[in-house]
């Protein structure tokens, strides 16, 4: 017997690179934090940046733990990163990708909840939501500290589903721009796990991760949801 798919209940979206563009501010802030923490400009910094690029989408604290020898040093670097990123956002600004805000409004009108997840700390996450003016058009925002573990673990997605009282993980769509996003979505059991090519990782990198769809923008998820 063929079982009809459930109606959509929840869209879980990554933030930077998926829902909005920050024009490389994350990379600049990460590099500045490493320099401020004592990593010399040269081969060590280059190796640290390569490690960060390969693990985009993860908790920023975990990213610093990968390249710095001591826990306290990683925490100091992460705090410096968050401060610098917020400064850059205030100076340069951020903007949603075309069609994203209208997408959220249409889906919510149709009864679909919207959850934003990110590797940023709570303070930075909330500053981004305010900068975008999305306080009233999303249902939930989560950082790794809200869920236990960051991506590629599925904790944030599952926490969103629990808090928003989802009845079926097959009725959840997950969208992100990194390999870690796709791994987390796949491990959560979501009905759709879609990569978008607007952010950190290339189509080739995304193709190598488990997924159901690859999109050129977050706005295209509406078509996927309509045709499932």
Buried (B, 14 or more C-beta within 10 A) or exposed (E): EEEEEBEBBBBBBBBBBBBBBBEEBBBBBBBBBBBBBEBEEEEEBEEBBEEBBBBBBBBBBBBBBBBBEEEEBBBBBBBBBBBBBBEBBEEEEBEBBEBBBEBBEEBBEEEBBBBBBBBBBBEBBBBBBEBBEBEEBBBBBBBBBBBEBBBBBBBBBBBBBEBBEBEBBBBBBBBBBBBBBBBBBBBBBBBBBBBBBBBBBEEEBBEEBEBBBBBEBBBBBBEBBEEB
